[in-house]
Each structure stands twice: as structure tokens, then as C-alpha cells.
Amino acid sequence: MFSKDMVDVIGSIEVDIDHPIEKEGPAPLVVYYGEKGERLWDIARKYSTSVSSIKQINDMSRDILEDKKLLLISR
């Protein structure tokens, strides 16, 4: 399980187009930009995870986003 304490902030990204990274499967952690009023159930279904997982990782208590918000989603 991921927690907010385990995530570092990314300051910059460099892309090496000549040496791409091979992708073996879906990313274990997704950053999602949620809209106000969006239901966690819909987001969880889209990313094959649970509402309780999204709430725990993002320290949330409600099932509906009150404002626009960046969410961490564990797969």
C-alpha cells in the first residue's frame, strides 16, 4: 500500500526518446486530477481499485470530491 509520506515531489523530468523504458504492465501508482463532484466509485472502477484504497492513500473521508484535486491511485 502506498501513502502520501512515501511519495517524493518531482521537480523536473528529462525524456530520453532514444532509449525508452519498456513497459511490462500498468503503472502501480497513478496520479489522477479529479473534478469537483466526481464520485470515488467511478474513479475506482476506471482504475480497477477500491474506494477505500483511494480514500486511505489520499487521507479522505468523503466519497465525492468537494473540489478539484490531485489523487494518488494504487493499482
N, C-alpha and C positions, 0 to 999 in steps of 0.2 A: 504494500500500500504506500502511496506517496503522501507527503504532507507538504504544506507551504514552507516549512522550515528546511526541507530537503532541496528546494529549488533555488538556484542562483539566477540573478538577473543577467540577461545577455546585453552587453553594451554595443557590440558590433558583430557582424558576420561577414566572413570572406567566402566567396564561392569559387571553387576550382573546377571550371567546366571541363577541363582536360582529364580530370581524374574523379569522376562521380562515385559516390558511395553506393554500393549495391544494396538494395532494399530487399530484405527477406520476408517482411510481413508488415502488418500495420504498426505504427508507432505506439509504444506503450503509454505515452503521455501526449495528450493533445491540448493545445491552448485554443479555447473557443471564445469568441466575442458574442455574448448573449444580448438580446434586445429586451427592453423593459416589457414586462408582461409575459415573457416566454416561460413555458412550463418546463420544469426539470425533467418531467416524464418524457416529453418529446425529445429533449436533448439526449437523455439516457438511451432511448430507443434508437436514435440515429447512430450513436457510438457503441451500441451493444454493451452497455454498462448499467448500473443501477442508480436510482435517485439517491439512495443512502450513500453510495460511494461519492457522488458529486457533492453532496451536502457536507460530508466529512472532510474531503480534501480542501474544500473552499470555505470551511467554517461557516456554514449556512444553516438556518433553522427553517426557512420557508421553502415551499415547493414552486414558487413563482418568482421570477426576477423582478425586483422593485425598481431597478434602474439598469441602464446598460452596464455590463460587467464582463471582465475577462474571467473565464473559468478554466481551471485545470481539470482535465478529464482523463482518468486512468482507464485503460482498456484491459 
